[in-house]
């Protein structure tokens, strides 16, 4: 039986499937970061696994389903939210672009604070991309889609490669001394300093170097804006057949691209090689890397549409609605993930305990933490209009304290 309740049931006319989808995306983000120990190093060894079969299954899930796919959904929804805010302001006769630039400045500061705890916090990067999105906003959909396609096809990486070949006329061999032992930060201040200096440099290399993660994110911002303009989420409850067709199409696309990638001979390129500016990557390897990026994006689309299809069926949707409050408090919950996660695995926190936990244990810990956040979000939004950080962000955006507590 198909779900009959509207996804715009709230007084503020929120499209609740978007909030639920954001909550779903943050589940995957939480789990992959938990498996990575939130990038923290506690100096302790992981204990011998008691669940080797489960460990292997979870590692496969992480590599083939979680890694890159759910953060893609999160990025896409950022671009979609940008359109919704711009459209809402336009209905009131307001040009929201200047206000949105200020909003991104606030987000940038929030991201830097979060980055002090969690070195992989993405919000400061999102703030920069949000600024770019404002300047892209006047462009037509066709132009935006061309830009997104060029980003997904790895054009920026080709430009970097071409620039390097033009500027490097000869190979310079630099003699390296013995590798210095890694000094593990033992206090929060040492961790924050590392994250905001050398760690930030590494993040920028990851986003804008040959790895090119940032270009994929920018493409998804643009696609979110275009999908918003196309009114896909308007009256989405009346588009069940279209949603199923799109899901099947994205799923078949994922399968086809995966088969092609498995069939093409690939030169192994490690993450370390992509992060090394002195390593010359073959052009064929870059082409395969671009195809892999496209495959990940297409799979993100399949996951999103699969979730939307399930959400629209009453038997599933009533349960999936439980994560709608989580998505409404997406900013608060994302930042809380990073703060709590870094505390659990850092030497200055509880790393001596949780740093020894294996794959299955930290995966289950992530699920428990997610459920706890979902319960907290539900209770909080029973009494308040916004999550704590959402309220602060909104108040700072308009330079006026916004109403927080509901009149119950």
C-alpha positions as CSV (number, residue, x, y, z in Angstrom):
1,X,0.0,0.0,0.0
2,X,1.4,3.4,-1.0
3,X,1.8,6.1,1.6
4,X,-1.0,8.6,1.5
5,X,0.2,11.2,4.0
6,X,1.8,14.3,2.5
7,X,5.4,15.1,2.9
8,X,4.5,18.7,3.5
9,X,2.5,18.1,6.6
10,X,4.2,20.6,8.9
11,X,3.1,24.1,9.6
12,X,6.1,25.5,7.9
13,X,5.4,23.4,4.8
14,X,8.7,21.6,5.1
15,X,9.2,18.8,2.6
16,X,9.8,16.1,5.2
17,X,11.2,13.6,2.8
18,X,14.2,15.9,2.4
19,X,14.8,16.0,6.2
20,X,14.5,12.2,6.4
21,X,16.9,11.8,3.4
22,X,19.4,14.1,5.2
23,X,19.0,12.0,8.3
24,X,19.7,8.9,6.2
25,X,22.8,10.5,4.7
26,X,24.2,11.4,8.1
27,X,23.7,7.7,9.2
28,X,26.2,6.6,6.5
29,X,28.5,9.6,7.2
30,X,28.5,8.6,10.9
31,X,29.3,5.0,10.3
32,X,32.2,5.5,7.8
33,X,33.8,8.1,10.2
34,X,33.3,5.7,13.1
35,X,35.1,2.9,11.2
36,X,37.9,5.4,10.6
37,X,38.0,6.3,14.3
38,X,37.2,9.8,13.2
39,X,40.7,10.2,12.0
40,X,42.0,10.2,15.6
41,X,45.1,8.4,16.8
42,X,45.2,7.2,20.4
43,X,48.5,5.3,20.2
44,X,46.9,2.0,21.1
45,X,46.5,-1.1,19.0
46,X,43.2,-2.5,17.9
47,X,42.6,-5.8,19.8
48,X,42.4,-9.1,17.9
49,X,39.0,-9.4,16.4
50,X,36.3,-11.7,17.9
51,X,34.1,-11.4,14.9
52,X,36.3,-11.9,11.8
53,X,33.4,-12.8,9.4
54,X,31.4,-9.7,10.5
55,X,34.4,-7.5,10.3
56,X,35.0,-8.6,6.7
57,X,31.3,-8.0,5.8
58,X,31.3,-4.5,7.4
59,X,34.6,-3.6,5.6
60,X,33.0,-4.6,2.3
61,X,29.9,-2.5,3.1
62,X,32.1,0.4,4.0
63,X,34.2,0.2,0.8
64,X,31.3,-0.5,-1.6
65,X,28.3,1.3,-0.1
66,X,29.2,3.8,2.6
67,X,32.5,5.4,1.4
68,X,31.7,8.6,-0.6
69,X,28.1,7.7,-1.3
70,X,26.3,9.1,1.7
71,X,28.4,12.3,1.9
72,X,27.5,12.8,-1.7
73,X,23.8,12.8,-0.7
74,X,24.6,15.3,2.0
75,X,26.3,17.6,-0.5
76,X,23.5,17.3,-3.0
77,X,21.0,18.3,-0.3
78,X,23.1,21.4,0.5
79,X,22.6,22.6,-3.1
80,X,18.9,21.8,-2.9
81,X,18.5,23.7,0.4
82,X,20.3,26.7,-1.2
83,X,17.6,26.7,-4.0
84,X,14.8,26.4,-1.4
85,X,16.1,29.4,0.6
86,X,16.6,31.5,-2.5
87,X,13.1,30.6,-3.8
88,X,11.4,31.2,-0.4
89,X,13.1,34.7,-0.2
90,X,12.1,35.5,-3.8
91,X,8.4,34.8,-3.0
92,X,8.7,37.5,-0.3
93,X,10.3,39.9,-2.8
94,X,13.8,39.5,-1.2
95,X,17.1,39.0,-2.9
96,X,18.7,36.5,-0.5
97,X,22.2,36.3,-2.2
98,X,24.0,38.8,0.1
99,X,22.4,37.3,3.2
100,X,23.4,33.9,2.0
101,X,27.0,35.0,1.6
102,X,26.9,36.2,5.2
103,X,25.3,32.9,6.1
104,X,28.3,31.1,4.5
105,X,30.8,33.2,6.5
106,X,29.1,32.0,9.7
107,X,29.1,28.4,8.5
108,X,32.8,28.8,7.7
109,X,33.5,29.8,11.4
110,X,31.4,26.9,12.7
111,X,33.3,24.6,10.4
112,X,36.7,25.8,11.7
113,X,35.5,25.2,15.3
114,X,34.4,21.7,14.3
115,X,37.6,21.2,12.5
116,X,39.5,21.8,15.7
117,X,38.0,18.6,17.1
118,X,37.5,16.5,13.9
119,X,40.1,17.1,11.2
120,X,37.8,15.8,8.4
121,X,35.0,18.3,9.2
122,X,33.7,19.4,5.9
123,X,31.6,22.5,6.7
124,X,34.3,25.1,6.1
125,X,34.8,23.7,2.6
126,X,31.0,23.7,2.1
127,X,30.9,27.4,3.1
128,X,33.4,28.2,0.3
129,X,31.4,26.2,-2.2
130,X,28.3,27.9,-1.0
131,X,29.8,31.2,-2.0
132,X,30.6,29.9,-5.5
133,X,27.0,28.7,-5.8
134,X,25.8,32.2,-5.2
135,X,27.7,33.4,-8.3
136,X,26.6,30.4,-10.3
137,X,22.9,31.0,-9.5
138,X,22.1,33.3,-12.4
139,X,23.3,30.8,-15.0
140,X,20.8,28.6,-16.9
141,X,20.3,25.0,-16.1
142,X,22.0,23.9,-19.3
143,X,25.2,25.8,-18.4
144,X,25.1,24.5,-14.8
145,X,24.8,20.9,-16.1
146,X,27.8,21.4,-18.4
147,X,29.9,22.7,-15.5
148,X,28.8,19.8,-13.3
149,X,29.7,17.4,-16.1
150,X,33.1,18.9,-16.6
151,X,33.8,18.6,-12.8
152,X,32.7,15.0,-12.7
153,X,34.8,14.1,-15.7
154,X,37.9,15.3,-13.9
155,X,38.6,18.4,-16.0
156,X,40.2,20.3,-13.0
157,X,42.6,17.4,-12.5
158,X,43.6,17.5,-16.2
159,X,44.2,21.2,-15.9
160,X,46.4,20.6,-12.8
161,X,48.4,17.9,-14.7
162,X,48.8,20.2,-17.7
163,X,50.0,23.1,-15.5
164,X,52.5,20.9,-13.8
165,X,53.9,19.7,-17.1
166,X,54.3,23.3,-18.3
167,X,56.0,24.5,-15.1
168,X,58.1,21.5,-14.4
169,X,60.7,21.6,-17.1
170,X,63.0,19.1,-15.4
171,X,62.8,16.6,-12.6
172,X,64.4,17.8,-9.4
173,X,65.5,15.0,-7.1
174,X,65.3,16.1,-3.5
175,X,67.3,14.0,-1.0
176,X,65.2,13.2,1.9
177,X,66.5,12.5,5.4
178,X,65.3,9.8,7.7
179,X,61.5,9.9,8.2
180,X,60.7,11.7,11.4
181,X,58.6,9.8,13.8
182,X,55.0,10.9,14.1
183,X,54.4,12.9,17.2
184,X,50.9,12.1,18.6
185,X,49.0,15.0,20.1
186,X,48.1,14.2,23.7
187,X,46.0,17.3,24.5
188,X,43.0,18.9,22.8
189,X,45.0,22.1,22.1
190,X,47.8,20.1,20.4
191,X,45.1,18.3,18.3
192,X,43.4,21.5,17.4
193,X,46.7,23.1,16.3
194,X,47.5,20.2,14.1
195,X,44.0,20.1,12.5
196,X,44.2,23.8,11.8
197,X,47.7,23.8,10.3
198,X,49.3,20.7,8.7
199,X,46.0,18.9,8.9
200,X,44.2,21.7,7.0
201,X,46.9,21.6,4.4
202,X,46.3,17.9,3.9
203,X,42.6,18.5,3.6
204,X,43.0,21.2,1.0
205,X,45.3,18.8,-1.0
206,X,42.6,16.1,-0.7
207,X,39.9,18.4,-1.9
208,X,41.7,20.3,-4.6
209,X,44.7,18.2,-5.6
210,X,44.7,15.1,-7.8
211,X,42.3,13.3,-5.6
212,X,39.8,15.9,-6.5
213,X,37.1,15.2,-3.9
214,X,36.1,18.9,-3.8
215,X,35.3,19.0,-7.4
216,X,32.8,16.2,-7.0
217,X,31.2,18.0,-4.0
218,X,30.9,21.2,-6.1
219,X,29.2,19.2,-8.9
220,X,26.7,17.8,-6.4
221,X,26.0,21.3,-5.1
222,X,25.2,22.3,-8.6
223,X,23.0,19.2,-9.3
224,X,21.1,19.9,-6.1
225,X,20.4,23.5,-7.3
226,X,19.3,22.2,-10.8
227,X,17.0,19.5,-9.3
228,X,15.4,22.2,-7.1
229,X,14.7,24.4,-10.1
230,X,13.1,21.4,-11.9
231,X,10.7,21.2,-9.0
232,X,11.3,17.5,-8.5
233,X,10.5,17.6,-4.8
234,X,7.3,19.6,-5.4
235,X,4.3,17.3,-4.9
236,X,6.7,14.4,-4.7
237,X,4.0,12.2,-3.3
238,X,2.3,12.2,-6.7
239,X,5.4,10.9,-8.4
240,X,5.7,7.3,-7.2
241,X,6.0,5.8,-10.6
242,X,8.6,8.3,-11.7
243,X,10.5,7.7,-8.5
244,X,10.5,4.0,-9.1
245,X,11.6,4.4,-12.7
246,X,14.4,6.7,-11.7
247,X,15.5,4.3,-9.0
248,X,15.7,1.4,-11.5
249,X,17.6,3.6,-13.9
250,X,20.2,4.7,-11.4
251,X,20.5,1.2,-10.1
252,X,21.1,-0.2,-13.6
253,X,23.6,2.6,-14.3
254,X,25.5,1.7,-11.1
255,X,25.6,-2.0,-12.1
256,X,26.7,-1.1,-15.7
257,X,29.5,1.2,-14.5
258,X,30.7,-1.3,-12.0
259,X,30.9,-4.0,-14.7
260,X,32.9,-1.6,-16.9
261,X,35.3,-0.6,-14.1
262,X,35.9,-4.3,-13.3
263,X,36.5,-5.0,-17.0
264,X,38.9,-2.2,-17.7
265,X,42.5,-2.9,-16.9
266,X,43.5,-0.5,-14.2
267,X,46.9,0.6,-13.0
268,X,46.8,0.6,-9.2
269,X,46.9,4.2,-7.9
270,X,47.0,4.4,-4.1
271,X,45.6,7.2,-2.0
272,X,49.1,8.1,-1.0
273,X,50.1,8.6,-4.7
274,X,47.1,10.9,-5.3
275,X,48.1,13.0,-2.3
276,X,51.7,13.3,-3.4
277,X,52.1,16.3,-5.7
278,X,55.4,14.9,-7.1
279,X,53.8,11.7,-8.3
280,X,53.0,11.8,-12.1
281,X,49.7,10.0,-12.6
282,X,49.1,8.4,-16.0
283,X,46.3,9.9,-18.1
284,X,44.6,6.5,-18.4
285,X,44.5,6.2,-14.6
286,X,42.9,9.7,-14.3
287,X,40.2,8.6,-16.8
288,X,39.4,5.5,-14.7
289,X,39.4,7.6,-11.6
290,X,36.8,9.9,-13.2
291,X,34.7,6.9,-14.2
292,X,34.9,5.7,-10.6
293,X,33.7,9.1,-9.3
294,X,30.8,9.1,-11.7
295,X,29.9,5.5,-10.6
296,X,29.9,6.7,-6.9
297,X,27.7,9.6,-7.8
298,X,25.2,7.4,-9.7
299,X,25.1,5.0,-6.8
300,X,24.4,7.9,-4.4
301,X,21.4,8.7,-6.7
302,X,20.3,5.1,-6.5
303,X,20.5,5.1,-2.7
304,X,18.6,8.4,-2.5
305,X,15.8,7.3,-4.8
306,X,15.6,3.9,-3.1
307,X,15.1,5.7,0.2
308,X,12.5,8.0,-1.3
309,X,10.5,5.1,-2.8
310,X,10.5,3.3,0.6
311,X,9.5,6.5,2.4
312,X,6.4,6.8,0.2
313,X,5.1,3.4,1.3
314,X,3.2,3.5,4.5
315,X,4.7,0.2,5.8
316,X,8.2,1.6,5.6
317,X,7.6,5.3,5.7
318,X,6.2,5.4,9.2
319,X,9.4,3.9,10.4
320,X,11.7,6.1,8.3
321,X,9.8,9.2,9.6
322,X,11.7,8.6,12.9
323,X,14.8,10.1,11.4
324,X,13.1,13.2,10.1
325,X,13.9,15.2,13.3
326,X,17.5,14.0,12.9
327,X,17.7,15.5,9.4
328,X,16.0,18.8,10.6
329,X,18.9,19.1,13.1
330,X,21.5,18.0,10.5
331,X,24.0,20.8,11.4
332,X,23.8,20.1,15.1
333,X,24.0,16.3,14.7
334,X,26.9,16.5,12.2
335,X,29.0,18.7,14.4
336,X,28.1,16.6,17.5
337,X,29.3,13.5,15.6
338,X,32.7,15.0,15.1
339,X,33.1,16.3,18.6
340,X,32.0,13.1,20.3
341,X,33.8,10.9,17.9
342,X,37.1,12.7,18.3
343,X,36.7,12.5,22.1
344,X,36.1,8.8,21.9
345,X,39.2,8.0,19.9
346,X,41.7,10.6,20.7
347,X,44.6,10.2,23.1
348,X,43.3,13.3,25.0
349,X,39.9,11.6,25.4
350,X,38.9,7.9,25.7
351,X,41.2,6.6,22.9
352,X,42.9,4.2,25.3
353,X,39.6,2.4,25.5
354,X,37.7,2.8,22.2
355,X,40.9,2.8,20.2
356,X,41.3,-0.9,20.9
357,X,37.8,-1.7,19.5
358,X,37.6,-3.5,16.2
359,X,35.5,-3.0,13.1
360,X,32.3,-4.7,14.3
361,X,32.5,-3.0,17.7
362,X,32.9,0.5,16.4
363,X,30.2,-0.1,13.7
364,X,27.7,-1.1,16.4
365,X,28.9,1.9,18.5
366,X,28.0,4.1,15.6
367,X,24.5,2.7,15.3
368,X,23.9,3.2,19.0
369,X,25.2,6.7,18.9
370,X,23.0,7.5,15.9
371,X,19.9,6.1,17.7
372,X,20.7,8.2,20.7
373,X,21.0,11.3,18.5
374,X,17.8,10.5,16.8
375,X,16.0,10.2,20.1
376,X,17.5,13.4,21.4
377,X,16.5,15.2,18.1
378,X,12.9,14.0,18.5
379,X,12.6,15.2,22.1
380,X,14.4,18.5,21.4
381,X,12.1,19.4,18.5
382,X,9.0,18.6,20.6
383,X,9.8,21.7,22.7
384,X,11.9,23.8,20.3
385,X,11.5,25.1,16.7
386,X,15.2,24.5,15.7
387,X,18.2,22.5,16.8
388,X,20.7,24.4,18.9
389,X,23.2,25.1,16.1
390,X,20.4,25.7,13.6
391,X,18.9,28.3,15.9
392,X,22.3,30.0,16.3
393,X,22.9,29.9,12.6
394,X,19.5,31.4,11.8
395,X,19.8,34.1,14.5
396,X,23.3,35.1,13.3
397,X,22.2,35.1,9.7
398,X,19.5,37.7,10.4
399,X,21.4,39.4,13.3
400,X,18.4,39.0,15.5
401,X,17.5,36.3,18.0
402,X,15.0,34.0,16.5
403,X,12.2,32.4,18.6
404,X,13.4,29.1,19.9
405,X,11.0,27.6,22.4
406,X,7.6,26.4,21.2
407,X,4.4,27.5,23.0
408,X,3.0,24.2,24.2
